[in-house]
Amino acid sequence: MRIVDAGRRSGQNESAANPCADGMKKMLSKPLRLLLPCVLFATVYGASAAPVVIVGFDEMSCQTWVKSKDDPDQRKELVSWIRGVLTGHNYANQKQQVSAMSRGTVENFVDRYCAEKPTGLFSDAAFRMSDRFSGRNDPIAK
């Protein structure tokens, strides 16, 4: 990144045209000047990233999860969907895979998540499982 003052190009004294130019040059050390475009690029493109498209059930709320406890067939479908999310994580992140886990482990994790966040989504619980059990402990950032 080069700081060029318009006054300098037209032959005027730099400090007369823009007294801040010298201060700006001193303030932006070479490493910072090289890093600044990267930060701006990441900020602009990171902020406009599309949300994750969830291919799942019509109702993904924690309330649906809690109610499914009384419907073994529905609970089995929901647990299978979550295990599919974890498998998808493993496919996409083969260097940080989630270990195989039992149905009970999945149910316990989502039960706790939904107890803490009753207005949340059980799909978010699945994403947090992939974060925690892959050893990453942070959401995936693009």
Salt bridges, closest charged atoms under 4 A:
GLU14 OE1 - ARG8 NH2 3.37
GLU14 OE2 - LYS25 NZ 3.60
GLU107 OE1 - ARG75 NH1 3.08
GLU107 OE2 - ARG103 NE 2.71
ASP111 OD1 - ARG75 NH1 3.81
ASP131 OD2 - ARG128 NE 2.78
ASP131 OD1 - ARG136 NH2 2.38
